[in-house]
Amino acid sequence: MTAPEPVFFSQYFESLFLRAHGDQLTPRLKARLREAGLDVDRLLPAYPVSVGKAALQIAVEEIYPGQDREAALREMGRRFLRGWQSTLLGRAAAAVLRVVGPRRSLMRLEGAFRTGDNFTRIQAEELGPTRVRLRINHVLGAPAYYAGMMQEGGVMTGAKNTRATVESTEGDGAVILVEWDP
């Protein structure tokens, strides 16, 4: 039995582009995304990882031109999570995560990623009551994007002063330390 091809589901792109950055979808951005294999006006059920990686790079260039790439990726990650929360599934999941709280949400984070893709694997290591280290297997060459998601996730789960630090990159993956105030 072979493993399924790693793909992003349409909900990921709906959250990132239509919900989080809908007001910034210029004709030029849409055209560049179409050239990369993503038509945001006619989303398919799934897309290969290569399309997701290219779309993220194009979005950074078009939405945050001239800005520091890491800061732009971090902001995109934060806005992605806000966009995800505005979807039906994201709204329901966010309500549960608020009740569960930041630590338990991070310890179960891999399940939340299942709504957007079929390939992200996350190992969470609890380092204390307000510190969790995440090992993420694939970050699209953009660990700051994932750190932005984790930072905004802290806001979503009620954590105070959440910080997400990229500790290292390993191949396609990254290690991100998430901390917050008690």
C-alpha positions as CSV (number, residue, x, y, z in Angstrom):
1,M,0.0,0.0,0.0
2,T,1.5,3.3,-1.0
3,A,1.1,6.6,0.9
4,P,-1.3,9.1,-0.6
5,E,0.2,12.1,-2.5
6,P,0.7,15.0,-0.1
7,V,-1.9,17.6,-0.9
8,F,-3.5,20.8,0.4
9,F,-7.3,20.8,0.5
10,S,-9.3,23.7,-0.9
11,Q,-10.2,24.9,2.6
12,Y,-6.5,25.9,3.1
13,F,-6.6,28.2,0.1
14,E,-10.0,29.5,0.9
15,S,-8.7,30.5,4.4
16,L,-5.5,32.0,3.1
17,F,-6.7,33.9,0.1
18,L,-10.4,34.4,0.1
19,R,-10.9,34.9,3.9
20,A,-7.6,36.3,5.1
21,H,-6.5,38.3,2.1
22,G,-9.6,38.6,-0.1
23,D,-9.4,42.4,-0.2
24,Q,-5.9,42.1,-1.6
25,L,-6.6,39.7,-4.4
26,T,-5.5,42.0,-7.3
27,P,-5.9,40.9,-10.9
28,R,-2.1,40.5,-11.0
29,L,-2.0,38.3,-7.9
30,K,-4.8,36.1,-9.3
31,A,-3.0,35.8,-12.6
32,R,0.3,34.8,-11.0
33,L,-1.5,32.3,-8.8
34,R,-3.3,30.8,-11.9
35,E,0.1,30.5,-13.6
36,A,1.3,28.5,-10.6
37,G,-1.7,26.2,-10.8
38,L,-4.2,27.8,-8.4
39,D,-7.4,29.5,-9.6
40,V,-8.8,31.1,-6.4
41,D,-12.1,31.8,-8.3
42,R,-12.6,28.1,-9.0
43,L,-10.9,26.0,-6.2
44,L,-10.4,22.4,-6.8
45,P,-10.8,19.8,-4.0
46,A,-7.0,19.4,-3.6
47,Y,-3.6,20.7,-4.8
48,P,-0.1,19.3,-4.7
49,V,2.3,20.7,-2.1
50,S,4.3,22.4,-4.9
51,V,1.3,24.6,-5.7
52,G,0.9,25.5,-2.1
53,K,4.5,26.4,-1.8
54,A,4.5,28.5,-4.9
55,A,1.2,30.2,-4.0
56,L,2.7,31.2,-0.6
57,Q,5.8,32.7,-2.2
58,I,3.7,34.6,-4.8
59,A,1.4,36.0,-2.1
60,V,4.4,37.3,-0.1
61,E,5.8,39.0,-3.1
62,E,2.4,40.6,-4.2
63,I,0.8,41.4,-0.8
64,Y,3.9,42.5,1.1
65,P,6.2,43.9,-1.6
66,G,9.5,45.3,-0.3
67,Q,8.8,44.1,3.2
68,D,11.2,41.8,5.1
69,R,10.3,38.3,4.0
70,E,10.3,36.7,7.5
71,A,8.0,39.5,8.9
72,A,5.7,39.2,5.9
73,L,5.5,35.4,6.3
74,R,4.8,35.7,10.0
75,E,2.0,38.2,9.3
76,M,0.6,35.9,6.6
77,G,0.5,33.0,9.1
78,R,-1.4,35.1,11.6
79,R,-3.9,36.3,9.0
80,F,-4.3,32.7,7.7
81,L,-5.4,31.6,11.1
82,R,-7.8,34.5,11.4
83,G,-9.2,33.5,7.9
84,W,-9.5,29.9,9.0
85,Q,-11.5,30.9,12.0
86,S,-14.0,32.6,9.7
87,T,-14.8,29.3,7.9
88,L,-17.6,27.1,9.2
89,L,-15.2,24.3,10.3
90,G,-12.6,26.8,11.6
91,R,-15.2,28.6,13.7
92,A,-16.4,25.4,15.3
93,A,-12.8,24.2,15.9
94,A,-11.7,27.5,17.4
95,A,-14.6,27.4,19.9
96,V,-13.4,24.0,21.1
97,L,-9.7,25.2,21.2
98,R,-10.7,28.2,23.3
99,V,-12.2,25.9,25.9
100,V,-9.3,23.4,25.8
101,G,-6.7,26.2,26.2
102,P,-3.3,26.9,24.7
103,R,-1.2,24.0,26.1
104,R,-3.7,21.2,25.3
105,S,-4.4,22.8,21.9
106,L,-0.8,22.7,21.0
107,M,-0.4,19.1,22.2
108,R,-3.2,18.1,19.8
109,L,-2.3,20.5,17.0
110,E,-1.7,17.9,14.3
111,G,-5.5,17.1,14.1
112,A,-6.3,20.8,13.4
113,F,-4.0,20.6,10.3
114,R,-6.1,17.8,8.9
115,T,-8.7,20.3,7.7
116,G,-6.1,21.9,5.4
117,D,-3.8,19.1,4.2
118,N,-3.0,15.4,4.5
119,F,0.7,15.6,5.1
120,T,1.6,17.8,8.1
121,R,2.9,15.8,11.1
122,I,3.6,17.6,14.3
123,Q,5.3,16.3,17.4
124,A,4.5,18.4,20.5
125,E,6.8,18.3,23.5
126,E,5.6,19.9,26.7
127,L,8.5,21.8,28.3
128,G,6.4,23.3,31.1
129,P,3.0,24.7,31.8
130,T,3.5,27.6,29.3
131,R,6.1,26.2,26.9
132,V,5.7,23.7,24.1
133,R,8.2,22.7,21.4
134,L,6.7,21.7,18.1
135,R,8.5,19.6,15.5
136,I,6.7,20.1,12.2
137,N,7.7,17.8,9.3
138,H,7.0,20.3,6.4
139,V,6.9,24.1,6.5
140,L,7.0,24.9,2.8
141,G,10.4,26.5,3.2
142,A,8.7,29.2,5.3
143,P,9.0,28.4,9.0
144,A,8.1,32.1,9.9
145,Y,4.7,31.5,8.3
146,Y,4.1,28.6,10.7
147,A,5.4,30.6,13.7
148,G,2.9,33.3,12.8
149,M,0.1,30.7,12.9
150,M,1.3,29.5,16.3
151,Q,1.4,33.1,17.6
152,E,-2.1,33.8,16.4
153,G,-3.2,30.4,17.8
154,G,-2.2,31.7,21.2
155,V,-4.5,34.6,20.8
156,M,-7.3,32.3,19.6
157,T,-6.9,29.9,22.6
158,G,-6.7,32.7,25.2
159,A,-3.0,32.7,25.9
160,K,-1.4,35.9,27.0
161,N,1.6,37.4,25.2
162,T,2.3,34.4,23.0
163,R,5.7,34.1,21.4
164,A,6.6,31.6,18.7
165,T,10.3,31.3,17.9
166,V,11.8,29.2,15.1
167,E,14.6,27.3,16.9
168,S,15.8,25.4,13.8
169,T,15.0,24.0,10.4
170,E,15.6,20.4,9.6
171,G,15.2,19.4,5.9
172,D,11.6,20.4,5.0
173,G,10.6,20.8,8.6
174,A,11.2,23.1,11.5
175,V,11.3,23.2,15.3
176,I,9.2,26.0,16.8
177,L,9.1,27.0,20.5
178,V,5.8,28.4,21.6
179,E,5.7,30.2,24.9
180,W,3.1,32.4,26.7
181,D,2.6,34.2,30.0
182,P,0.7,32.3,32.7
